[in-house]
Amino acid sequence: MIIGAARAVISRACQRGGSPCLSVLIYHRVLEQPDPMLPGDVTKEEFLRQMEFMGRLFHVMDLGEAVDRLLDGTLPKRALCITFDDGYCDTYDLGCPVLEGLGLPATFFLATGYLDGGRMWNDTIIEALRRDPASGIDLSPLDLGLRWMDLSTAEARRDLAVKLIRKLRYLPDEERLSKANWLQDRGGKSLPCDLMMSSDQVRDLSVRGMGVGAHTVTHPILASLQRDQALCEIREGKEHLERILGKKVELFAYPNGKFGRDFSHREVDLVASLGFKAALTAEPGVSCRSTPHFMLRRFTPWDRSAFKFVARMVLNCRHWP
């Protein structure tokens, strides 16, 4: 009865002008156990519970098919797609089996420069702070306005990681990477090099019926790059995946994904020029037929309880472009 009522509410919320709209979820990682350094990411158990609800409340679709049907006006009611960004190995190891077990498709947007043993700069920060043996750290050499910082608890390490990632996110790529590497080098710490998928795993995702989309090479803030640099990041990421898969890659997700801050109309035009069918942002809300198909919306579901998760989905469905 509760599921039926929720379906009815979502059906009304996910329509505009009588036409169904598309909801898209973003995930980044699926964890075996809760991790104090990664509080925003779901565990396998939480992901399973959420996907069970999605399968009962929504018409879960392949993203490529959903985009086609959104554009031609044949999208079914309560249409929803599931996406993962970046290419973390745990989404392959833990997330994919959950989806297969429930018969749900998903699309994985991959930053190709980190496949086969790479590590993203934000993970260097997280893993370096996780492993630092000290109870405090002097960050004066980073010239970020931070001096002695507490490392005595897991919460303090997490909060510092969040603070550093926010401060570094919009710095030039080389400076950002240099400061992240300083954290690793100061203690000579050995950090994991198996966080991201391998090319073989990417290929297997496609074989297993999952979608694969492009997410640049190094996950830069595209709006901060020169035009030719941005074009290279988008094009080379696409071509790398096409070599792995042996087929066209037609979907793209903007890194970070906020229009006007992380990407602009210039990047929208670049993506369109490279033969993609559609591109996705990280702007919350749903997409309707009139939404520009190179600026489709996505939503990050943070809530852990079933009731709050469904409530947030309903609120998101009411957030129009």
N, C-alpha and C positions, 0 to 999 in steps of 0.2 A: 504493500500500500504506500509506504514511504517512497519507494523507488518510483512508483507510478506518478505520485504527486510531484516528485522532483523532475521527472521527465516532462511533465506538463508545464512546469514553471520554466524550465530550460528551453523548451520548444517556443514558448512565447517570447522569452528574452532573446533568443537567437534568431529572431526574424526582424527584418526591417522592410517596410513597404510591401509586406506579404511574401518576401523572398528570404529563404534560409541563409544564414551566414556561417562562416567557418571559424571555429576555435582551434588554436594550435598551442600545444604545451611545449615548453623548453625545459629540458633537463641537462645537467652536465656530467654528473657522476652517480653511480649506484654503489653503495658501500656494503661490505659484509657486516660490519658492526658500526654503531655510532662513533664518530670521530670528533673529539673536541676541537680539532683544528679545522674541521670542515662542517660547521654546524648547519649550513644551508643545503647540504646534500642528503638525499634520502638513503635509507638502508634498503637492502633487498626486500625485507619484510614490509617496510612502508611502501615501497614501489609496487609490490604485489597487491597490497590492499588498495592502493590508488587505482591501479590498472583494472582491478576487478570492478570497482565503482564506475570507472570510465566505460568499461565494456557493457555495463548494465544501463548506464544513463545516456550514452552517446552512440552515434553511428561512427565508429572508429574506422578511418579510411587511410589508404595509401596517399601520401601527400601529393604525388604527381597527378593521380586521378582526381583528387579533391580540387586541385588548382584548375584542371581542365573543366570540371563540372561547375566550379564557381564562375569561371569566365563565360561558360555557355548557358548558365542559368538553370542547370539541372541538379544542383547540389541537394542532397536529401536533408531532411530536418535533423537537427542536433548533430551536424557533421563535426568531427573532431579529428585532428592529427597529432601524433606524438613525435617530438624531435629531440635529438641530443646534439649538443655542440662540442666541438674541439677534438674529440677522438680518444677519450680515455678508455683504457683497456678494460676497466671494470664494467663499463656499459656493455661491452661485448661478452665478458665472462658471466656477469650477473644479470644485467638488464635484458639482454637478448633472450635467454632461456625463459624468463618470466613472460615476455611478450609471445614467444612461440607457444608456451603452454596455454595461453589464453586465446591464441589465434589472432593476435593484434599486430598490425604492421607499424613500423616506425621508420623515420629517416634520420641518418647520422650525418651531420655536417662536420667535415674534417679539415683541420689545418695541417696541410701535408708536410710542412717542415719539421714536424715533431713525430711523425710516424717512424717506426723502426728504431726506437731507442732515444728519441729526443725528449726534452723536458721544457715546458713553458716557464717563462720567467717568474710568474706568480707562484708556481709550484716550487721553484728554487727557494723563494722566500719562505714558504710554508714549511718545507722539509728541512731547511737549514735551521729555522727557529725551533722546530720540533726536536731536533737532535742536539741542539746547543747544550753543552754540559753546565754552563754557568747559570747563576741565579739572577744575573743582570747583564746588560750590554750597553756599552758606550757607542752611540750612533753618530757622534759628532763628525767623524770623517765623511759621512754621507752627505753632509751639508743640506739637510732637510728640515732644520729647525728642531731636531730631536737630539737629546743628550743621553743621560743615563736612563735606561728603560728596564722595567721589571720583567724577569723571566722565571719567577719563583713558582708560578702555578700554570696549569694548562690554560686557564682562562686568560691570564696575562699574555701568554705566548700567542694565543689566538687573536686577542685584541690588537697586539702589536703587528701581527701579520696583516690584519685588515687595514690598519692605519698605514702601513708601508705600501701595500698594494694600491690604496687610494692615492697616496702621494706620488707614486711612480707611474701610474697608468697613463698619464698624458705627457710624460717626458719623451724626448726623442728615443727611438728604439735602442741605439747604442748606449746612451746614458742609462736608460732603464736596466738594460742587461748588465752593464758594468756594476751598478749598485747592487743588483741581486746577486751577482757573482761574488761581490765583496763579502756578503754575509756567509756564503759557503766557504770562501777561502780563509777567512779569519781564524777558523777553527780546524781547517783541514778536513772537514767532514765529507764523508762519502755519501752522496745522495742517490736515490733510486733512479734508474734509467729504464724502468719497465712500466711507467705509468700510462704510456700511450699505446695505441694499437700498432700491430705490424701490418705490412702490406698484405700478407696472407690472410690475416683476420678481416681486413677490409674486403678482400675478394670473397671471403666466406660469407660475410654479411649479405652481399648481393646474391650469392648462390642460395642463401636461406630466405630470400624474398624480401629483405629489408632494403630501403632506399638509401642511397649515398649522395650527399650533396657537397658542394665546395664551400670553403670557409677561409680562403686565402692560403698563403704559404706559412707566414709567421704570425698571423693574428694581430696585425698592426691596427692603429687608429687610422683608418684610410684617409679621413679628412685632413690629417696632419702631414700627409705625404705629397710630394710633387705628383702631377698627373701621371707621368710615365712610370713612377714607382708604384702608384696605386694600380695602374693597368697591369703591370708585371705581376704584382701579388695576386690579383684576381685571375688573370689568364693562366699563370703557371700552376696555381693550385688546381684549377679545372683540368689542365692538360695532364698533370701528374696523376690525378684520379682516373682519367680516361685511359691512361696507359696501364694502370693497375687492373681496371675493370674490363677493358676492351670494348667499351661502349660509351655513348655520350653521357655527360653529366649536365643536367638541365636545370638544377635548382641551386640557389646560392643563399647564404646567410651572412649578413654584415657582422663583422666582429664588434662586440659590445652592443651595437645595434640601435643606438639612439640617434634619430635624425636630427641634424643640425649640430650635434656634438661629435659623433663618431663617424658619420658619413653625410654626404650632401647630395644635391642633384647631380653633381659631377660624377659621383660614384654610381648613382642610379643609371646614368647614361652609359657609363663604361660597362656595367653589367649587361645592360640591354644589347650593347654593341658586340658582345662576345658570344651571343647565341643562347643565353640562358632563357628558360621559359618564364621563370618567376624568381623573386628574391624575398627573403624574410627579414624583418627587423626584430628588435626587442621592445617595440612599443606595445603596451598592453591593450587588450581589447580584441574584438572579433573583426573579421574582414567580410565585406559584402561585395556584391558584383561591381559596385562602383569604386571600390578600393583599388588604387593603382597596383597592378600585379607585380611590380618591382618594389613594393613597399607594404607587403602583407604583414599583419600583426601577429605577435606571439605573446604568451603569458607564462610566467614562472609561478608554479603552484607551491608556495612555501608551507602552507598549513599541514600539520601532521595528523590531527584528528579527522575522522571521516566527516563529521558534521561541518567543521570549519572548512574543510577542503571543498565539499560540495557547495557550501555557501559562497565561498570565494569564486568558484566556477560560475555561479549564477550572477554574481556581481560583475565578473569579467564579461559575461555575455551581454550585459547592459552597457558596456563601455564601447560606444560606437566610434568609428574613425572620424 
